Amino acid sequence: MDDKLAPETLAIRSGIHRTQFEEHSEAMFLTSSFVYTSAEQAAARFTGAEPGNIYARFTNPTVTAFQERLAALEGAERCVATASGMSAILATVMGLLSAGDHIVASRALFGSTVQLLSNILGRFGIETTYVSATDMAEWKAAVKANTKLFFLESPSNPLTEICDIRAIADLAHASNALLVVDNCFCTPILQRPLELGADIVVHSATKYIDGQGRVLGGAVLGGEKMLEGVYGFLRTAGPTLSAFNAWVLLKGLETLKIRMDAHSANALELAKWLEAHPNVQRVLYPGLASHPQHTLAMQQQKTGGGIVAFEVKGGKDAAWKVVNNTQLLSITANLGDVKTTITHPATTTHGRLTQEQRDAAGVSDGLLRVAVGLENIDDIKRDLARGLD
Ligand SMILES: *Cc1c(COP(=O)(O)O)cnc(C)c1O
């Protein structure tokens, strides 16, 4: 295809391989295996002499279509789809690292990512050192002779801290390591980490890529060669994306651009409104000029994204009052949905941390996180105002 196509066009037009029936919408191939015309063809497929599908743990045409479409959007040579965001991260580490290797990771990561790196991969001899998302000196000081991977999310959850992707990529490369960026919060519509020097992008497609809270999915994106081991792990170990989920995600990608623009516009307006509210202590949103890293955020992201964090005056009781007085917003830890969600991190996503750990992470008792959806912004404000006023 024309390589000058805009993202919204790629999101709709790439990865299409019509069948003999000339269907307009992408076909869904609900089949676990594929047949051959002869013993010769079967043998050629298995040796790899002839490309083609064998078994859905290896490839499936609907999954392949999703991979091609997401690769086009991220500007990646290759994409391998996975059953969930967590299996994308697992496959990345299993495909690239061995026992005895070391990871430097941002402290501000998705909770299950920390569990995976520390409690599971740690048992297999892969060690992780956590550093401040925003302090380059800490990243530098954590590098060891056996450091193979740097891992970050930007913006972080829930405090929307911004990692300097280019600076961290440069440090990783100077240390003979690779940089992996979890691009779940921005999607390629708002941020393209590979262009900023990252080697690999991982996604939880469960969030904005689906966009309507229907299925789990994930993806790993990067260079053709680099992903060979990641794909090798997946086709052997099996946490591959199902054809049905791939089809839902293909449809999700088609509207990703207009949804991300609308999420961002709603989030910015909500952030400004919250900042002016007398019962709000502070608002953390990368699109606000008051965000400590606003300039960096606007260099590496197109907008501030769809997630707004804010601290209410009055601690936990005041925060819970806001949550409990909502009638419209969904009280859930999920995000990236057309439905706006509200979370009290200190007692949910970060509830298992000790008070000291929460203090160190900046997750105060008054902190709330809103993943702003696509409802009318005045309705969202009114719903929050009930508990805030
Ligand atoms: C949800 C999420 C994940 C994990 O994805 P699943 O699809 O739930 O496995 C990883 N990283 C981030 C930033 C997430 O928000």
Ligand as a Chemical Component Dictionary entry (heavy atoms), coordinates in Angstrom:
data_LIG
# 
_chem_comp.id                   LIG 
_chem_comp.type                 NON-POLYMER 
_chem_comp.pdbx_formal_charge   0 
_chem_comp.three_letter_code    LIG 
# 
loop_
_chem_comp_atom.comp_id 
_chem_comp_atom.atom_id 
_chem_comp_atom.alt_atom_id 
_chem_comp_atom.type_symbol 
_chem_comp_atom.charge 
_chem_comp_atom.model_Cartn_x 
_chem_comp_atom.model_Cartn_y 
_chem_comp_atom.model_Cartn_z 
_chem_comp_atom.pdbx_ordinal 
LIG C1 C1 C 0 -4.237 -3.724 31.484 1  
LIG C2 C2 C 0 -2.804 -3.440 31.296 2  
LIG C3 C3 C 0 -1.887 -4.479 31.081 3  
LIG C4 C4 C 0 -2.292 -5.938 31.082 4  
LIG O1 O1 O 0 -3.136 -6.238 30.030 5  
LIG P1 P1 P 0 -4.217 -7.448 30.074 6  
LIG O2 O2 O 0 -4.806 -7.374 28.708 7  
LIG O3 O3 O 0 -5.152 -7.170 31.195 8  
LIG O4 O4 O 0 -3.444 -8.697 30.292 9  
LIG C5 C5 C 0 -0.559 -4.147 30.880 10 
LIG N1 N1 N 0 -0.140 -2.859 30.905 11 
LIG C6 C6 C 0 -0.993 -1.840 31.118 12 
LIG C7 C7 C 0 -0.483 -0.444 31.135 13 
LIG C8 C8 C 0 -2.350 -2.093 31.338 14 
LIG O5 O5 O 0 -3.179 -1.071 31.572 15 
# 
loop_
_chem_comp_bond.comp_id 
_chem_comp_bond.atom_id_1 
_chem_comp_bond.atom_id_2 
_chem_comp_bond.value_order 
_chem_comp_bond.pdbx_ordinal 
LIG C1 C2 SING 1  
LIG C2 C3 SING 2  
LIG C2 C8 DOUB 3  
LIG C3 C4 SING 4  
LIG C3 C5 DOUB 5  
LIG C4 O1 SING 6  
LIG O1 P1 SING 7  
LIG P1 O2 DOUB 8  
LIG P1 O3 SING 9  
LIG P1 O4 SING 10 
LIG C5 N1 SING 11 
LIG N1 C6 DOUB 12 
LIG C6 C7 SING 13 
LIG C6 C8 SING 14 
LIG C8 O5 SING 15 
# 
